[in-house]
């Protein structure tokens, strides 16, 4: 009797705070409606809020210099009432164009077309397998984390293929399979904002950032390459951190694996090695990628390069950067097709078309979400609520003296906290960008730097939130190796990654941007000046 009573009490004392934390996260997440519904509600709230704010004559002094595009003659930003005849006419007249002209829509779909060819031909999957399975035993951990980061260019590939494969690889090496799963999960999800390549998420976030920046600077543009430099260095940094946490913290804590803990008969671990045909396809695809890289370099690097800026001769503002989504499409599509032709997955043009059509058909939910997100962003800009909130927020930061680089520590922490309940990177940034991008621009920081900071916070807590869309899949894979594994155990395993990534990545950001003074991307400034 006393034994049965003491065990629950002991467990409660040991894990009570953590259990309550997880319960709170799940409770908050369940309170949130679907992101589409959320944006529809926000759009309606902006319309109604503009009417209330206009009634009370809410305004702010425009900090931009005279003559700046969009600045009123008297230098006052006033709320535009959308609950009016003019407001209703504007909404009805522009509902379609708000959607079709929304920056993230077209660029994401174009980039996806190229990625879909490489994905459905089997190129990306084969490349991941070759990278991980070809690693030496000493390098296997860091290679798995690294592969997880790179896999983000191909949507769910890392979750569906790499994470289960990493558990099998660790098991085959006599190591704890959950440590392999954790290492891959850390790369795929915790390193979501790092990569060597520009993928579909980059134009998506850049579109929201540009729309937000245009609230106070109508001519400001943000390209998909805005954070590329910082993404590249972050890839190696997070791979090293992930391997360190796996081998020094997670794996020792898990201890030696006992196969009796498995929910199924694991048998002898087997991995499908690359076939001779697949290796041949990878070599050909690599040569195609190299040839494209040489052609692209010749068109950009030399002073006579046709893709440099026609007037200044610089790379900044050049057709190359403005059309970088086209090059994302090409560098994935052509090697993908070459690989598919050799291995037989793409024999005719119909196979290529079907691959693109299949990926686009899976974007139905994204298109619906973008429609309502576009209305919210447009209404927010028309009403001037975003500009007024940004000015007043910037004034508050100035009054309390929180305008130095240290404010990014608080900003990243807030993004990481909110990400626990709102797991979608695009949905969260669509809400945050119209508020924080103009606010921090007024304080003096560029939209590109603000976006880079957001991406850190959005990534690091993906590992410990049940609201992350693939969390259930990870839990199911982990339960194969430990039959009594619960959600608390999985999150406790991933928590060290979140803590180390948060501290390490934030410090890297601070040192990279504010100590070394390096740009976060090609042509990306660190600071913003009105009229500059």
C-alpha atoms as one frame of an Amber mdcrd trajectory, in Angstrom:
protein
   0.000   0.000   0.000   2.694   2.464   1.026   4.872   1.329  -1.907   2.142
   2.085  -4.425   1.571   5.490  -2.838   5.242   6.494  -2.612   6.151   5.818
  -6.250   3.698   8.313  -7.754   4.707  10.860  -5.108   8.376  10.360  -5.916
   7.726  10.721  -9.627   5.626  13.805  -9.021   8.338  15.384  -6.899  10.972
  14.564  -9.504   9.079  15.589 -12.649   6.270  17.750 -11.363   7.574  21.080
 -12.710   8.444  19.560 -16.069   5.106  17.832 -16.432   3.304  21.078 -15.592
   5.441  22.896 -18.156   4.536  20.382 -20.874   0.876  20.481 -19.891   0.915
  24.275 -20.163   2.509  24.158 -23.616  -0.067  21.640 -24.844  -2.891  23.623
 -23.273  -1.772  26.872 -24.909  -1.258  25.143 -28.238  -4.704  23.586 -28.124
  -6.243  26.981 -27.387  -4.911  28.354 -30.649  -7.144  27.920 -33.689  -5.840
  26.673 -37.010  -3.327  29.178 -38.516  -5.751  29.897 -41.373  -8.504  30.716
 -38.895  -6.013  32.717 -36.846  -5.146  34.978 -39.788  -8.802  35.392 -40.726
  -9.520  36.489 -37.148  -6.540  38.850 -37.156  -7.670  40.416 -40.426 -11.145
  41.081 -39.006  -9.611  42.372 -35.766  -7.432  44.843 -37.694 -10.461  46.197
 -39.547 -12.488  46.624 -36.354  -9.457  47.909 -34.439  -8.817  50.577 -37.077
 -12.343  51.889 -36.572 -11.919  52.086 -32.803  -8.444  53.638 -33.029  -9.636
  56.198 -35.604 -12.523  57.166 -33.313 -10.040  57.950 -30.526  -7.721  59.733
 -32.990  -4.736  57.479 -32.283  -1.571  58.786 -33.970   2.216  58.989 -33.752
   4.942  61.355 -34.924   6.595  59.994 -38.065  10.344  59.653 -37.353  11.260
  59.618 -41.040  12.786  62.772 -42.577  10.707  65.120 -44.702  10.352  64.060
 -48.281  10.433  60.340 -47.495   7.956  58.381 -49.619   4.730  57.792 -47.722
   5.358  60.484 -45.083   2.457  62.862 -44.466   3.060  66.585 -44.977   2.478
  67.339 -41.289   4.690  64.472 -40.148   1.916  62.645 -38.273   0.930  59.013
 -38.762  -2.819  58.668 -38.294  -4.987  55.580 -38.222  -6.904  54.935 -41.428
 -10.445  53.801 -40.633 -11.263  50.648 -42.581 -14.741  50.521 -41.021 -15.954
  53.113 -43.496 -17.261  53.361 -47.035 -13.784  54.069 -48.406 -12.331  51.261
 -46.318 -14.944  48.759 -47.481 -14.388  49.738 -51.117 -10.638  49.344 -50.718
 -10.988  45.912 -49.160 -13.377  44.616 -51.802 -11.369  46.072 -54.700  -8.017
  44.686 -53.550  -8.895  41.322 -52.011  -7.624  39.386 -55.037  -4.564  41.537
 -55.736  -3.553  41.367 -52.059  -3.275  37.630 -52.584  -1.739  37.452 -56.073
   0.863  40.172 -55.398   1.882  38.838 -51.987   5.706  38.399 -52.167   5.976
  34.903 -50.593   3.424  33.305 -52.914   5.094  33.137 -56.320   8.707  32.808
 -55.194   7.981  29.847 -52.914   6.042  28.010 -55.601   8.766  28.583 -58.220
  11.503  27.384 -55.857   9.395  24.357 -54.955   9.123  23.315 -58.597  12.880
  22.841 -58.798  13.213  21.170 -55.411  10.381  18.777 -56.292  12.314  17.425
 -59.300  15.387  16.711 -57.180  13.241  15.180 -54.447  11.008  12.943 -56.572
  13.883  11.755 -58.754  15.464  10.372 -55.570  18.537  12.628 -55.764  18.166
  14.243 -52.336  17.359  10.971 -50.587  20.329   9.216 -52.204  22.627  12.120
 -51.359  21.549  11.991 -47.704  22.061   8.222 -47.537  25.446   8.439 -49.195
  26.547  11.228 -46.883  25.508   9.512 -43.647  26.354   5.903 -44.504  29.699
   6.868 -45.993  30.847   8.654 -42.832  33.612   7.142 -40.705  32.590   5.889
 -37.221  34.351   8.864 -35.632  32.445  11.327 -37.825  29.066   9.618 -37.911
  27.430  11.814 -35.245  28.403  15.169 -36.703  27.580  13.867 -40.194  24.061
  12.905 -39.114  23.414  16.328 -37.575  24.910  17.999 -40.652  22.760  15.866
 -42.986  19.697  16.760 -40.932  20.362  20.455 -41.438  20.896  20.045 -45.191
  17.739  17.917 -45.523  15.603  20.981 -44.798  15.817  21.924 -48.466  13.449
  19.040 -49.183  10.477  19.565 -46.872   9.688  16.409 -44.861  12.619  14.284
 -46.116  14.609  14.694 -42.901  11.697  13.682 -40.697  10.510  10.761 -42.803
  13.834   9.339 -44.005  16.844  10.607 -42.090  15.617  10.419 -38.482  14.532
   6.742 -38.650  17.710   5.935 -40.613  19.914   7.629 -37.977  18.410   5.418
 -35.259  19.171   2.314 -37.345  22.747   3.488 -37.999  23.450   4.010 -34.301
  21.927   0.622 -33.487  24.080  -1.063 -36.126  27.174   0.530 -34.545  26.255
  -0.789 -31.093  25.263   2.670 -29.896  21.933   3.742 -28.413  19.441   4.192
 -31.285  17.647   7.017 -29.467  20.914   8.965 -29.447  21.034   8.665 -33.243
  17.397   9.699 -33.487  18.061  12.682 -31.221  21.100  13.770 -33.249  19.143
  13.691 -36.512  16.128  15.402 -34.928  18.431  18.139 -33.601  19.765  18.791
 -37.099  16.469  18.580 -38.956  14.343  20.600 -36.544  16.674  22.476 -34.200
  18.874  23.518 -37.124  15.894  24.446 -39.281  17.231  27.938 -40.030  20.735
  26.840 -40.989  21.724  25.488 -44.393  24.314  25.682 -47.130  21.593  26.131
 -49.733  18.745  28.576 -50.136  15.511  26.621 -49.940  11.794  27.263 -50.057
  11.570  28.731 -46.533  13.965  31.587 -47.387  11.788  33.358 -49.980   8.777
  32.698 -47.764  10.235  34.510 -44.753  11.835  37.208 -46.915   8.443  38.010
 -48.407   6.926  38.624 -44.981   9.974  40.663 -43.953   9.786  42.842 -47.050
   6.063  43.480 -46.593   6.724  44.501 -42.995   9.665  46.743 -43.923   7.500
  48.452 -46.542   5.260  49.746 -43.775   7.842  52.452 -43.102  10.036  52.219
 -46.211   7.941  51.443 -49.324  11.041  50.944 -51.494  12.870  48.459 -49.267
  13.437  45.010 -50.729  14.464  41.795 -48.976  15.630  38.847 -51.055  15.719
  35.115 -50.294  19.504  35.385 -49.918  19.158  37.895 -47.049  20.555  35.511
 -44.391  22.654  33.212 -46.581  26.079  33.979 -45.070  24.827  33.504 -41.530
  22.998  30.322 -42.562  26.218  28.842 -43.947  28.315  29.474 -40.847  25.398
  28.337 -38.676  25.295  24.996 -40.525  28.783  24.015 -39.375  28.310  25.575
 -35.946  25.037  23.762 -35.194  26.435  20.487 -36.585  29.348  20.741 -34.159
  27.117  21.721 -31.219  24.657  18.932 -32.015  27.418  16.328 -32.128  28.858
  17.629 -28.844  25.503  17.441 -27.046  24.842  13.952 -28.443  28.166  12.446
 -27.431  28.810  14.313 -24.166  25.321  14.710 -22.699  22.548  12.697 -24.365
  24.312   9.405 -25.129  25.943   9.054 -21.673  22.593   9.789 -20.045  20.826
   7.128 -22.135  23.490   4.550 -21.265  23.962   1.200 -22.965  21.007   0.122
 -25.055  19.054  -2.963 -24.050  17.244  -4.524 -27.023  14.611  -5.875 -24.603
  13.300  -2.305 -24.279  12.200  -2.331 -27.932   8.520  -2.540 -28.814   9.289
  -4.858 -31.753  11.890  -7.450 -32.674  14.602  -5.268 -34.147  16.652  -8.181
 -35.431  19.946  -7.419 -37.086  19.978  -3.807 -38.263  20.144  -3.521 -42.031
  20.678  -0.475 -44.194  20.091  -0.196 -47.909  23.436   0.835 -49.322  23.684
   2.875 -52.477  23.545   0.767 -55.606  26.063   1.140 -58.423  23.396   2.897
 -60.495  22.638   5.348 -57.691  26.337   6.132 -57.277  26.610   6.748 -61.003
  23.561   9.025 -60.832  25.052  10.994 -57.938  28.305  11.521 -59.832  26.460
  12.748 -62.916  24.241  15.027 -60.839  27.336  16.384 -59.099  28.965  17.161
 -62.446  25.782  18.911 -63.603  25.742  20.957 -60.397  29.424  21.838 -60.877
  28.826  22.946 -64.472  25.930  25.142 -63.370  28.093  26.599 -60.611  30.844
  27.497 -63.096  28.386  29.161 -65.483  26.784  31.092 -62.642  30.177  32.194
 -61.328  31.194  33.462 -64.762  27.980  35.457 -65.005  28.403  37.152 -61.610
  32.028  37.310 -60.443  33.810  39.051 -63.382  33.211  42.776 -63.849  31.727
  42.012 -67.265  29.338  39.421 -65.798  25.908  39.769 -67.475  24.074  39.249
 -64.181  25.784  42.107 -62.314  23.964  45.400 -61.794  23.743  47.073 -65.246
  24.441  50.571 -63.871  26.703  50.141 -60.835  28.434  46.938 -61.945  27.997
  45.545 -58.422  26.451  42.307 -57.210  24.263  44.238 -54.743  20.889  44.904
 -56.336  21.898  42.887 -59.400  19.595  40.731 -61.550  21.339  37.732 -59.946
  20.139  38.597 -56.452  16.757  39.838 -57.635  16.174  36.610 -59.546  17.870
  34.204 -57.166  14.698  32.085 -56.960  15.240  31.231 -60.630  18.683  29.878
 -59.784  17.266  27.874 -56.879  14.908  26.287 -59.404  17.675  25.545 -61.913
  20.268  24.192 -59.463  17.789  21.679 -58.065  15.888  20.849 -61.273  18.748
  20.083 -63.674  20.851  17.841 -61.366  17.620  16.197 -60.225  16.624  15.414
 -63.806  20.123  14.151 -64.640  20.031  11.809 -61.649  16.524  10.631 -62.518
  17.490   9.832 -66.115  20.390   7.651 -65.005  18.584   5.714 -62.253  15.378
   5.451 -64.277  13.034   7.484 -62.085  12.614  10.170 -64.752  12.513   8.708
 -68.225  10.355  11.278 -70.014   9.149  14.840 -69.654   5.945  13.458 -68.110
   7.894  12.221 -65.091   9.310  15.712 -64.556   5.897  17.309 -64.945   4.279
  14.793 -62.597   6.953  15.483 -59.965   6.288  19.211 -60.097   2.523  18.737
 -60.151   2.650  16.391 -57.167   4.527  18.924 -55.052   2.287  21.797 -56.073
  -0.803  19.718 -55.285   0.495  19.319 -51.732   0.630  23.107 -51.321  -3.120
  23.595 -51.090  -3.046  24.404 -47.381  -0.134  26.800 -47.874  -2.032  28.684
 -50.596  -5.116  28.979 -48.390  -2.972  30.217 -45.497  -1.226  32.774 -47.725
  -4.578  34.145 -48.902  -5.638  35.062 -45.366  -2.126  36.079 -44.283  -1.952
  38.444 -47.272  -5.212  40.099 -46.228  -3.990  40.523 -42.649  -0.688  42.082
 -43.766  -2.426  44.372 -46.277  -5.086  45.545 -43.801  -2.420  46.101 -41.153
  -0.451  48.282 -43.572  -3.458  50.256 -44.831  -4.691  51.037 -41.324  -1.297
  52.432 -40.199  -1.735  50.465 -36.974   1.549  48.680 -37.641   3.456  51.921
 -38.180   1.998  53.545 -35.059   2.683  50.455 -32.966   6.244  50.325 -34.326
   6.927  53.996 -33.551   5.508  53.756 -30.044   7.338  50.483 -29.413  10.616
  51.976 -30.621  10.043  55.011 -28.405   9.522  52.718 -25.421  12.764  50.870
 -26.182  14.590  54.197 -26.411  13.088  55.463 -23.161  14.201  52.384 -21.229
  17.586  52.405 -22.941  17.134  49.040 -24.657  18.365  49.976 -28.117  21.770
  48.296 -28.206  22.493  44.854 -29.672  21.570  43.284 -26.322  17.896  43.745
 -27.208  18.274  40.847 -29.656  18.831  38.475 -26.735  15.337  39.382 -25.498
  13.871  39.258 -29.006  15.294  35.799 -29.730  14.113  34.556 -26.327  10.592
  35.838 -26.946  10.460  34.180 -30.397  11.677  30.899 -28.883   9.010  31.063
 -26.176   6.152  31.813 -28.572   7.360  29.020 -30.868   6.442  26.517 -28.155
   2.760  27.150 -28.850   2.811  28.402 -32.459   5.069  25.952 -34.262   4.714
  27.225 -37.839   7.683  29.400 -38.852   5.718  31.238 -41.529   2.619  31.742
 -39.387   4.612  33.121 -36.467   6.679  35.452 -38.643   3.611  36.657 -40.527
   2.300  37.868 -37.153   5.601  39.105 -35.693   7.130  40.753 -38.778   4.621
  43.629 -39.204   5.213  44.592 -35.561   8.882  43.965 -34.852  10.521  44.642
 -38.223   9.346  48.298 -38.393   9.935  48.756 -34.649  13.535  47.564 -34.748
  14.142  49.399 -38.040  13.228  52.634 -36.273  15.684  51.754 -33.511  18.297
  51.352 -36.252  18.596  47.693 -37.329  18.083  46.284 -40.819  15.219  43.914
 -41.676  17.746  41.261 -42.724  19.387  41.222 -39.283  15.999  41.176 -37.547
  14.903  38.206 -39.668  18.138  36.321 -38.894  17.546  36.791 -35.163  13.950
  35.602 -35.478  15.044  32.429 -37.251  17.228  31.428 -34.298  14.343  31.706
 -31.844  12.000  29.934 -34.231  14.364  26.947 -34.571  15.745  26.145 -31.137
  12.468  25.247 -29.412  11.127  23.112 -32.278  12.709  20.172 -30.462  10.687
  20.436 -27.263   7.230  21.509 -28.370   4.460  18.977 -28.983   2.953  21.596
 -31.323   5.633  20.887 -33.953   3.818  19.127 -36.795   6.159  16.111 -36.959
   6.482  15.616 -33.208   4.020  12.717 -33.241   6.007  10.985 -35.992   9.254
  11.321 -34.002   7.520   9.949 -30.919   6.264   6.925 -32.885   9.741   6.160
 -34.259  11.317   6.514 -30.806   8.691   4.193 -29.277   9.949   1.365 -31.498
  13.189   1.334 -29.529  11.754   2.054 -26.073   8.241   0.694 -25.661   7.350
   2.691 -22.543   8.669   5.985 -23.923   6.380   8.948 -23.316   6.280  12.524
 -24.527   8.081  13.751 -21.397  11.000  11.381 -21.975  11.420  12.503 -25.575
  11.335  16.183 -24.663  13.717  15.653 -21.756  16.114  13.991 -24.208  15.923
  16.937 -26.602  16.001  19.698 -23.972  19.852  19.838 -23.774  19.974  20.563
 -27.506  17.501  23.417 -27.120  19.441  24.954 -24.236  22.866  24.654 -25.902
  21.565  25.775 -29.312  19.826  28.794 -27.800  22.884  30.024 -25.919  25.469
  29.085 -28.540  23.546  30.279 -31.602  22.565  33.584 -29.980  26.192  34.238
 -29.050  27.281  33.341 -32.590  24.748  35.850 -33.939  25.988  38.556 -31.581
  29.664  37.934 -32.394  29.103  37.556 -36.153  26.991  40.693 -36.528  28.062
  43.107 -33.799  31.609  42.079 -32.825  33.035  41.032 -36.201  30.697  43.323
 -38.147  30.012  40.687 -40.793  26.862  40.789 -42.971  24.190  38.117 -42.507
  23.816  37.789 -46.275  24.969  39.155 -49.642  24.358  42.888 -49.659  22.562
  42.718 -46.301  23.321  45.750 -44.122  23.470  45.504 -40.350  21.953  48.883
 -39.619  19.096  50.847 -41.130  18.942  54.611 -41.592  15.938  56.544 -42.803
  16.585  57.946 -46.231  19.812  55.874 -46.484
